[in-house]
Amino acid sequence: MSHTVHPYSHRLGIIRGWKSRWFSAGSNYQKFLKADITLREYLEKKFRGMYVSAIEMERNDKSCRIIIKTSRPGIVIGRNGEGSVKMRQDILKYAKRMKLSFPEDFKLDIEEVKSPESNAAIVSQMIAEGLEKRMPFRRVMKQTIEKVMANRDVQGIRVYLGGRLGGAEIARNETLKKGRIPLQTLRADIDYCAEKAHMTYGDIGIKVWIYRGDIFNKK
């Protein structure tokens, strides 16, 4: 029987790299892993609605670097860099409170996502925002798909919504697709993200697959 595999992990080491880049032999491995997962969850919650596509971490024994990729860097950085200074303090405070092994001296880099419409994480956040504003779910799906397919890089998109759609009593799911989504092709650059829209009557699950063409070795 076939199993559903996460499109990102399916391509790890082939066309994708790891989101945490470090290796610690010995007793630090568990502490580092716990710190990474806890901090990533905290930052994802904190940056909700700011169109953050990925949070990457690089570390060695003495220092750490957190890379935040967003299509709205101005909101994250704040006026005169106040936002990033406050964010540094919040991260250190949170790490201390949760007793995480995290260095005092760490770098916080904010990178801009050049084409947000071809990024699954940002597209799923756009859909969640539309649903939370009580817009009709079919209209949100159609408008999003058209907006994404207008992008030159994108060759296919699939959007899945599941839950009490339109406030219905019984939960169901809806899927809309345009273009190609070759999930089994390893060199296919497929961006995937799962997100939730928090509604008054419960959460609606959102899944987005975006196919951006094939990646070949640069020779």
Secondary structure by P-SEA (a helix, b strand, c coil): cccccccccccccccccccccccccccaaaaaaaaaaaaaaaaaaaaccccccbbbbbbcccbbbbbbbcccccccccccaaaaaaaaaaaaaaaaaaccccccbbbbbbbbbccccccaaaaaaaaaaaaaacccaaaaaaaaaaaaaacccccbbbbbbbcccccccccbbbbbbcccccccccccbbbbbbbbbbcccbbbbbbbbbbcccccccc
